[in-house]
């Protein structure tokens, strides 16, 4: 079954289907005040109904009131539609070295593996230039590509077999050099050109009338008809990260821990962040360590610029939402979040630069819609990444934590909507302006598929 629905225009709104970002401290045992209350997992009503305002530490720490988004009835719990893909780029995603994506669920004992969940996508072009092992699908929308540029370009060295576990979804031509195996179907709104090697598709190849896939081996044959592959990454209306941060400048919990607005400029010792919402002008220094011991949110009005290494340590069960208005430049030995549970840290970047050292250890979900993320060496991360563009000159490995999709947000069922991104929970599809249950894959936002038995949208299964 193949999702055809377009991606939403409004990132402020609730997640698609069961997709909604794990709100801060939604899990019991979060190391803060929520430990003492069974209500720690309660997220009743939208942000205007029970959600605590910034600075109300008692409600925040008891598990009520994920952070409201200014100018909306939504909250941070409704943002996980940003992380439906392991890697998503508004422009292009290119990997020169080996590409590997896997998925797991950190909420289960031992972090059990999840087959088919680790998809990658770009609104423009997806290009690989070495062995690829993609544990999901490859999506490319072909937006703003020059004439003759393939939306999907798959290159692999001679004698090496590359694989894509599920589908290839291309809004334009597909170009293949090397040996590739596609586990399900291939959809291309254009031609499929095999320049060298072989392309084997377990399912069918879907092309518009008059287009060709010469030399491709397909278990389901070639089917001609309309092919629709809308841009998969929701880039039209990025979150106003600067406004979210500004809201907390005068209403926060800084006084409770005697944190000055310049308190993270070269701190002499590790800074502990207990449960609360904190605001600083910037984070700078030779080396900075943040020890998160409760349900925490940190709002940074300037840059996150640390040349001696940033270390963010999450105590068991805790979570951190880190909003940065400016750029992120991290050199030295850097460690963000928890590689065993990356869904517990979310990093939102408003600037146009994200630079990480080659030896950075990242266990987090990173949203940087204006940033061109370029890494010149091999890089491995746990979580998900959303950026303007993703360019990796070396190998790139990402382990996608599907549990970021599990927790409910604030949007009530049956809300008004324009697209599926406006809907959540038991009513994930948008029909006739109202959120309702899904009936087909076309009702769900990419790469999700409809579970017709429950009416909910979920990650595809290999």
N, C-alpha and C positions, 0 to 999 in steps of 0.2 A: 504494500500500500504506500502511496506516495503523497506527501503533503504538497499542495499547489498554492496555498494561501500566501499572500504577500505579508511582509513584515510591517509593523505598525509605524505610524508617523510620530507618535507621542510617547516619549520615554518617561514622562511623569506618571504614567498611568499604570494600572495593575498588570501583573504578569499574565502570560498566556496559559490557559489550562491550569494545571497544578503548579505552574511555575510562579514562585514568588520568593524573593530573597529571604534567607534565613534572618529574621530580625535579631537585633542585638540581644543576647542573653535569652533567646527563646528556649534554650535547653535547661532542664533542671540541673542543679549542681553547678551553677555558673560562677561560683566563687564569690558572689556578692550577696546582697540581701535576699536575692531570689531563692537561695538555698533553704530558707526557713519557711517557704510558702509553696503550697502546691499550685498556686496561681502563677508560678513563674513561667509556665508555658501558655498562659492565657493572653490572647491578643484580640479581645472582643471589640468589634465595631471599628469604624474608620477612625482616622487620626483625630477628628473632631469630636469623637464620642468615647472618651476614656483615655485617649492618648495624652500623656503629660507634656506640658510645654517645656522648653529647654530650661534647665535650672531646677526643675522639680525632682530632686534626687530621690525622694521617698517613693513616688510612683514609678519612676524610671527603674529603680533598683528592685522593686517588687515584681517586675516583669511586665508591667503595663506601659503602653505608650511608646512603640517604636518611633523614631525621630520623624516628626512631620516634615513634609516637603513644602516650602513656602509657596503660597498661592494655589495650593491644591488641597484636596481631602485625602491625599495619599501619604504614604510614609515609606521609610526605608525598607519595610517588609515587602513592598510591591515592586522591587527593582530586579528580581532575579531573571526576568526575561532578558536582561543584559548578558546573562551567562548561560544561555542555552547551548552555545558552542564551546568547545575547548579553546578555540582561538577564532576570533572574528575581526575582520578589518574592513573599515569603511571604504578604503581604496584598494590596496593590494596586499597579498600575503605571499612572500617569496622565501624559499629556503634553499640555500645552495648546498648544504650538507645533508646528511641523513635526517629524515623526518619520521618521528614516531609519536603516535598518540594512543593512550590507553585510558580507561575509565574505571573508577572504583567508588564505592559508597562508604564514606567514613563513618556513617551513623551505625553501621553494622559491626558486630564483633570481628575484629581483625581486619576491617576495611575490605569487605569482599569485592572481588572484581565484577564489573558490569560489562557485558558484551554489547558492542554497538553504540555506546554512548558518546564516544570521543570524536565528534565531527569537527571539521574546520571549514571556514567560509570567508569570502570576501565579496564586497559589492562590485568590485572590478575584476581583477584577475587573481587566480591561485596558480602559482608556478613552483614546481619542484625540480631539483637538478641533481638528485642522488637517490639512493634507495629510500623508498617510502613504505611505512607500515602504518596505515591509518585505521584506527579501531572504530570507525564510524563512516560517515559520508564526507564527500568533498562537494562544496557548493560555491558557485561563482556567478554573480549577476551580470557581468559584462558591461557594467556602467562606465561611461566615459572612456572606453577603449578606442584607440586609433584603429582605423580601418585595416583589416587583415590581422589584427592581434587576437590570438585565441584567448577565450575566457579561462580555459583550463589548459595548462601546459605541463605535461608529465614527462620528465626525463629520468632515466635510470641507467646506470652503467651496464655495459655488456656483461652477460653471465650472472646477473643479479635479478631476482624476481621481486618486484614491488607489489604491494597489495592494498586494496581499499575494501574494508569489510562490508560496507553497505553500498550506497549508490554514488554515482557521479551525477551532479546536477549542474548543468552549464547553460547560462543564458546566451552563449555564443558558440564559436567553434571549439573543438577539442583537438589538441595536438599531442601525439604520443611518440616518444623515442625511447625504446627499451622494452622490457618485458613486464607487463602489468596484468594483474588479476583483479577484477571487480566482482565483489561477492553477490550483489543484487543486480540492479538495473543501471543503465546509463541513459540520461536524458540530455539532449543537446539541441539548442535552438540554432542549429547550424550544421556544419559538416564535422565528421570525425576523421582525422587524417593520421594514418599510421606511417611515419617516416622510416622507422626501423624497428626491429624486434617484433613483439606480438602483443596484442590486446585481447584478453579473453574475458567475456562478460557472462557470468552465470545465468543471469536473467535475460531480459530483452534490451535492445537498443531502440530508443524512441527518438525519431527525427521528424522535422517538418517535411511535407511533400516536396520532392525534388532534391533533397539533401542526401548525402551518401556517407557510408562508413566502410569504405573499401578495405579489405584485409582483416577486418575485425571478426573474431569468432564469438558467436552469441548463442547460448543455449535456448533462448526464447525467440531468436530471430530478430529481424528489423521491422519495427512498426512505424508507419508514416502517419502523421497527423499533427495537430497543433501541439506545440511544446511551450509551456510557460514556466520560467524560472525567475521569479522576481528577486530583487536584491535581498539577500538573506539577513544582513546586519542592519539593525534599526539605527540609522545615523542622521535622519532628517532633523530631529529635534532633540539634541543632546541635553542631558541634565544640566541645569544651571548650578554647577558646583559652587561658584563664587557666591551666589545668593544664599545657598544653604549655609555656607560658612559665615557670611555676614550676619545672618539671623542670630547666631550664637555669640557674637562679639560682646553683647551687653547682657546676655542671659546664659550663664553657664555655672559650672561647679568649681571653678578655679580656686575660689576662696577657701573651699573646704579642705584643700590640700596645699594651700599657700603657693599656688602655681602662678607666677607672674607671666605676663604675655610674652616676655623674652626668656622664660624659664627653660626653654629647650634650645637656647643658643649656647652650645659648648658646655653642657652641664658637667660638673666635676665628677659626678657619680651617677649610677643608674637612677632613673626617675620611675617611681611606682605610680601607676594609674589604677586606683580602686574604682568601684562602680561609680559612674558619673559621666558627664559631658563636659569636655574641656576645650578651651580656645587659646591658641598662641599665634603670635605674628609670623613665626617661621620656625624651622628646625635646622640648625646649622652646627657644625663642629667637626673636630677631628674624629671623634667617635661618640655615638649616642646610643644609650640602651634604655628601652622602655619595657618595664615589667608590668604586664596587665594582670591584675588580680581580681577583677570583677567585670561586670557588664559595662563596657566603656566605648565612648566615641570621642575622637580627637579631631578638632577643626583647625586647620593651618591656613592662615590668611595669605602667606607668602610661599616661598619655596621650601622644599624638603631637600637640603643640600648638605650631604655628609661625606667628607672625603676619607675618613678613617674607619668607616663601616657603621651601619645602623643595625642594631639588634632589637627585634621586637619579640618578647617572650610572652606567650599566653599560658597562664596557669591552667590546670585541668578544668575544662568546662567553661572557660571564659571566652569572650569574643571582643573584637575590636572593629569598628568602622572608622577608617582614617580618610578624611577629606582634605585634599591639598589644592589650594587655588592656583598655585604656580607650577613650576617644573619640579621634576624629581630627578636628582642626580646623586647616585649612591656608589661610592668607590670603596675599596677596602673589603674586609670580610663582612658581608651583609647577610642577615638572616631575618626573614619576615614570616611571621605566623608559624603554623604547625604543618609540616609535610604530611602528617598522619591524619589531619583534619583541616584542610585548607579552607573549607567553607566557613570556618570561624573567624576569618579575617577578610575584610573587603577594603580595597584601596581605590579611591575615586580621585582622579587627577584632572585638574582644569587646564593645565599648561600644555605646551606643544612639544615638550621634551621629556622622555623617560630614558634615563641612562642607568644601567646596572653593571656592576663589575662582573667579570667572567666567573668569579667564584661565589656569586650570590646564591643563597638558598632561599627560594621563594615558595611558601605554602600559603597562598592567598588568591583571591579573585581580584583582578586588576581591571579597572574601567578608566580608559584614557582616550576619549573620543576625538580629541584634537591633536594627539601626539603621534609622531612617527617613531616607532620603537625599532631601533637598529642595534644589533649586536654582532660584533665582528668575530666572536669566538663561539664555541659550542655552549649550549645553554639547556638546562633541564629545570622544569618547574612543576609544581603541584598546584592545581586549581584551574583557573581560566583567565584569559586575557582578551580584552576588547580595546582596539586602538584605531587611529586613523589609518596607519599602515604598519605592517609587521615585516621586517626584513632581517633575516638571519643568514649571515655569511658562513657560519659553521653548522654543526648539527643542532637540531632543535627537538627536544623531547618534552612532552607535556602529559601529565597524569591528571585527568579531569575528575574532580570530586562531584558526583551527581547529587550529593546531599544538599548542595546549595539551592536546589529546586524544591525541597521538601516542605518547608514551613509556610503557613498561610500569611498573607499580608493583611491589609486593612480594608481592601475593597469588598463591599458586600455583594452577595450573589444577585444576579438579575439586574445589574447596573446598566445605565445607558452606555452605548459604545459606538465607535466608528469602525474599529478594527478589532481583531482578536487580542491585540496587545492591551486593550482596555478591560479585559475580562480575566477572571481568576477562579480558582477553586472548582466547585461543582458545575459552574456555568462558564466554560472556557471559550465558547464560540460566540461570535458577534453576528446576529441575524436580525434584520429589520430594526437595527438600532438598539437591540437589547442583548445582553449577555445571556447565553443559554448553553445547554449541553451540546457537545460536538456529535455529529453523525458520521462524518467522513474525515479523512486526512486533510482534505481541503479546508476544513474549518479551523485547523490548528496552525500556529506559527512555526515556521521552519526552525529546527529539523524535527519537530514533534509530530507524532502520529496519534490518531484518535483510537481510543479503546472504546469500541462501540458498546461493550457491555456496561461500562460505567459512565460513558459520556464525557470522559476526561481526556485531556491531551497528555502524552507521556513520551519519554525518549524512545526512539526505535530500538528494536531488539535484533541482534544479529541472527 
